[in-house]
Amino acid sequence: MSAERLVRYLVVFPLFAFVAVFQWRASRDTVHVERMLEFFVPFSLEQFSNRIDSRAYTPSWEEGSRFDPHRYSVLHWGDELLKVNGREFKGMSVYLGELWKAAHPPSFRDASYHPFTVMVLSGDSRVRRIVVNFPHCTCGVPTMFQAAAIWIVPPAFCVLLGFAIVTLRPCAMGSWAFLLAMLSLSQLQLWSEWYPGFQNTITPMQWTDWLRVPAVGYQAFVRCAWPAALVIFWAQVFGARPEVRRAAQMVAAAFLGFAAFQATLQIAWSEDFRRFVSLYDLTESQRAN
């Protein structure tokens, strides 16, 4: 075995271990929330902001007072989220992580009612502590076979096929491009990962352990990296001239740089978004132009 081949295998195997752990956990949690319908998000926030953007139909009331059926919710659009269950809101991992823990309490058997407290700054400059109630859903759910056929089998097939090809030909650039394309396909995003109401998918931002940050970065990166994979794969498969291949590599490097930038933004939005607000606003303004 050549030294180059050995080095590439030393990259492939740890990468496969990480992707396999991530994919299994993401698929398992998605199947769980889709079948149990226990992960409820009461409101969403504007990107890179703490302002409430939209609300689900769920009761809420100020802490210390009783629920008023004539005033179903005391949360308002535009309220600024300050704390979640006593924790300062710095990024989505705080909000979604506390929601996840509230949906899976270690000491409660009945998951239909678990108060959830947020501190908000209202438009009238009042700071309020609000209790949010989680409703209980009696909607129909897919069978285990149906959920697994969508959320376990296709992404697992993409991951295994991509790593099988790169294991067989670790020194071929086209194999790595194919792997990247398969990883991107495994993370195909058909709708928003989180939205007001009962969730049918999960985002690694809601995980509360060490895997959260690398998982958020990995998912954001591969979702944006598929153009680079296509450019490299096209240049390799169709046997372009050396100068064309070099040009393709430069274009692919630009796409990979953009993917890394998006991964950085997503990690910031998850962990501590405030220092990146101006950078996010700049990118959004360029996209609008």
Secondary structure, DSSP 8 states (H G I E B T S, - for coil): --HHHHHHHHHHHHHHHHHHHHHHHHHHHHHHHHHH---EE-EEE-TTS-BEEEE-S--EEETTS---TTS-----TT-EEEEETTEE--SHHHHHHHHHHHHS-TT-S-TT---EEEEEE-TTS-EEEEEE-----------HHHHHHHHTHHHHHHHHHHHHHHHH-TT-HHHHHHHHHHHHHHT---S-S--SEE-SS--GGG--STTHHHHHHHHHHHHH-HHHHHHHHHHHHTT--HHHHHHHHHHHHHHHHHHHHHHHHHHHHHH--GGGHHHHHHHHHHHH-
